Amino acid sequence: MKAVLYDRHGGVDELYLGDVPTPDPAPGEALIRIRACALNGFDPMMLGGTTGLHVPLPMIPCGDAAGEVAGFGPGTDAAGWQVGDRAMIDPIIDGRGMLGEKAPGAAVEYLAVPLENLVRIPVGVSFEHAAALPVAYGTAVRMIEERARVQPGETVLILGATGGVGACCVQLCKRIGTQVIATGGSAWKLARLSALGADHVISSRSDELVRLVRGIAGKPRYHDPDSGGVDVVINYIGGTTWVDSLKVLRFRGRMVTCGATAGYDPPTDIRYIWSFEQTIMGSDGWSREGLARLLDMVAAGKLEPVIHVVRPVERIRTAMSELMAREVFGKSVLTL
Ligand SMILES: NC(=O)c1ccc[n+]([C@@H]2O[C@H](COP(=O)([O-])OP(=O)(O)OC[C@H]3O[C@@H](n4cnc5c(N)ncnc54)[C@H](OP(=O)(O)O)[C@@H]3O)[C@@H](O)[C@H]2O)c1
């Protein structure tokens, strides 16, 4: 069967279309005919070998996928699933790890996964929309709803809001009823953020983040909950944005991180954390319930996944190059 592979770390030239054996599902597993998969910010990191994680090679990229049930492992209790049913795959597989990271990913025609990792795709939701959701949208739900517990009327600063996680954070925060300040890397992406509902947009290339955010949300004052600042910063960028974020958080504000696209060991300034009684929290992964809820929201027309482009998987090099060049808004989806 067809698969996208890379045998060693490097750039997009390492990606090639190969032929690998179709997997035999084990007991308790379903065989899924993948119809759509999607790239995430971590795919270029895995390809480049820049995370410090050990990636077993050859590797198949893509953590996100949706497809049809094509069969079951011997003796499997199908638990209501039938051949032909449409399913999204929860990409963290018990004992195997994350697809595209520790385990071969979903840019492949068939994947065998435990039945418990399947989430039913409701009528009316396309494979492309379902494949756009798991990693980025699932993570955004965890950060906004379960960790930061963003409340109506709050002001939220979302850094790097133009990626898959960020676009969903903007959508969720607007649904909750917050004021959103979002950063993006180019004029066309800032326009897309405004169209998505962001109240204020700031260039992520600016070195004046603190001044610009304080110009919108006001200046935080020591021990003064009624002074300015943002209530929440969503920061998976790290790098130079870390201390700047501490400087714009309101007294008792919260900052949530799920990653560090621009560097995981930035300097910090502990004075802000104690003086302004800030809460810094981590967020990792998603819940299966969160994924099912996202699918229901899409089916009900309450959320439309932001898809940059849908392409056939043969064009993965183009999709990966765009992601590396920061020329993607939302999710890059590939069909098989
Ligand atoms: N822990 C978890 O469970 C989990 C799950 C999913 C994702 N994550 C992490 O969350 C982050 C976002 O994921 P994603 O898939 O949405 O990523 P993404 O789409 O690649 O990136 C998000 C945005 O970051 C900005 N960016 C890219 N490179 C940058 C750089 N060198 N410096 C500053 N900004 C840069 C880009 O925005 P502009 O070019 O518009 O500025 C991009 O749109 C990643 O760090 C990822 O590893 C963690």
The ligand as an SDF file (V2000), in Angstrom:
LIG
                    3D

 48 52  0  0  0  0  0  0  0  0999 V2000
    1.3320   19.3460   24.0640 N   0  0  0  0  0  0  0  0  0  0  0  0
    0.4250   19.0270   23.1720 C   0  0  0  0  0  0  0  0  0  0  0  0
   -0.4070   18.1710   23.4120 O   0  0  0  0  0  0  0  0  0  0  0  0
    0.4070   19.7510   21.8480 C   0  0  0  0  0  0  0  0  0  0  0  0
   -0.5290   19.4080   20.8840 C   0  0  0  0  0  0  0  0  0  0  0  0
   -0.5710   20.1430   19.6920 C   0  0  0  0  0  0  0  0  0  0  0  0
    0.3610   21.1540   19.4750 C   0  0  0  0  0  0  0  0  0  0  0  0
    1.2780   21.4150   20.4230 N   0  0  0  0  0  0  0  0  0  0  0  0
    2.2510   22.5050   20.2100 C   0  0  0  0  0  0  0  0  0  0  0  0
    1.5050   23.7070   20.0160 O   0  0  0  0  0  0  0  0  0  0  0  0
    2.1930   24.5520   19.1090 C   0  0  0  0  0  0  0  0  0  0  0  0
    1.2530   24.9730   17.9840 C   0  0  0  0  0  0  0  0  0  0  0  0
    0.9170   23.8490   17.1900 O   0  0  0  0  0  0  0  0  0  0  0  0
    0.3580   24.0540   15.7120 P   0  0  0  0  0  0  0  0  0  0  0  0
    0.1940   22.7100   15.1320 O   0  0  0  0  0  0  0  0  0  0  0  0
   -0.7730   24.9970   15.7380 O   0  0  0  0  0  0  0  0  0  0  0  0
    1.6550   24.7210   15.0650 O   0  0  0  0  0  0  0  0  0  0  0  0
    1.9000   25.5760   13.7890 P   0  0  0  0  0  0  0  0  0  0  0  0
    0.6540   25.6090   13.0520 O   0  0  0  0  0  0  0  0  0  0  0  0
    3.0970   25.1340   13.0820 O   0  0  0  0  0  0  0  0  0  0  0  0
    2.3880   26.9380   14.4430 O   0  0  0  0  0  0  0  0  0  0  0  0
    1.6280   27.8660   15.0850 C   0  0  0  0  0  0  0  0  0  0  0  0
    2.1190   29.2470   14.6820 C   0  0  0  0  0  0  0  0  0  0  0  0
    3.3760   29.5340   15.2800 O   0  0  0  0  0  0  0  0  0  0  0  0
    4.0170   30.5480   14.5040 C   0  0  0  0  0  0  0  0  0  0  0  0
    5.4140   30.1740   14.3470 N   0  0  0  0  0  0  0  0  0  0  0  0
    5.9360   29.1810   13.6150 C   0  0  0  0  0  0  0  0  0  0  0  0
    7.2640   29.1480   13.7320 N   0  0  0  0  0  0  0  0  0  0  0  0
    7.5870   30.1630   14.5670 C   0  0  0  0  0  0  0  0  0  0  0  0
    8.8090   30.6510   15.1120 C   0  0  0  0  0  0  0  0  0  0  0  0
    9.9750   30.1000   14.8010 N   0  0  0  0  0  0  0  0  0  0  0  0
    8.7640   31.7200   15.9330 N   0  0  0  0  0  0  0  0  0  0  0  0
    7.5970   32.2890   16.2730 C   0  0  0  0  0  0  0  0  0  0  0  0
    6.3960   31.8640   15.7910 N   0  0  0  0  0  0  0  0  0  0  0  0
    6.4120   30.8100   14.9590 C   0  0  0  0  0  0  0  0  0  0  0  0
    3.3130   30.6020   13.1670 C   0  0  0  0  0  0  0  0  0  0  0  0
    2.5350   31.7980   13.1500 O   0  0  0  0  0  0  0  0  0  0  0  0
    2.9690   33.1320   12.3500 P   0  0  0  0  0  0  0  0  0  0  0  0
    3.9470   32.7460   11.2750 O   0  0  0  0  0  0  0  0  0  0  0  0
    1.6730   33.6310   11.8090 O   0  0  0  0  0  0  0  0  0  0  0  0
    3.5580   33.9940   13.3920 O   0  0  0  0  0  0  0  0  0  0  0  0
    2.3790   29.4130   13.2120 C   0  0  0  0  0  0  0  0  0  0  0  0
    1.1770   29.6330   12.5230 O   0  0  0  0  0  0  0  0  0  0  0  0
    3.4420   23.7860   18.6670 C   0  0  0  0  0  0  0  0  0  0  0  0
    4.5270   24.2010   19.4690 O   0  0  0  0  0  0  0  0  0  0  0  0
    3.0920   22.3620   18.9670 C   0  0  0  0  0  0  0  0  0  0  0  0
    4.2250   21.5610   19.1900 O   0  0  0  0  0  0  0  0  0  0  0  0
    1.3260   20.7480   21.6010 C   0  0  0  0  0  0  0  0  0  0  0  0
  1  2  1  0
  2  3  2  0
  2  4  1  0
  4  5  1  0
  4 48  2  0
  5  6  2  0
  6  7  1  0
  7  8  2  0
  8  9  1  0
  8 48  1  0
  9 10  1  0
  9 46  1  0
 10 11  1  0
 11 12  1  0
 11 44  1  0
 12 13  1  0
 13 14  1  0
 14 15  2  0
 14 16  1  0
 14 17  1  0
 17 18  1  0
 18 19  2  0
 18 20  1  0
 18 21  1  0
 21 22  1  0
 22 23  1  0
 23 24  1  0
 23 42  1  0
 24 25  1  0
 25 26  1  0
 25 36  1  0
 26 27  1  0
 26 35  1  0
 27 28  2  0
 28 29  1  0
 29 30  1  0
 29 35  2  0
 30 31  1  0
 30 32  2  0
 32 33  1  0
 33 34  2  0
 34 35  1  0
 36 37  1  0
 36 42  1  0
 37 38  1  0
 38 39  2  0
 38 40  1  0
 38 41  1  0
 42 43  1  0
 44 45  1  0
 44 46  1  0
 46 47  1  0
M  CHG  2   8   1  16  -1
M  END
$$$$
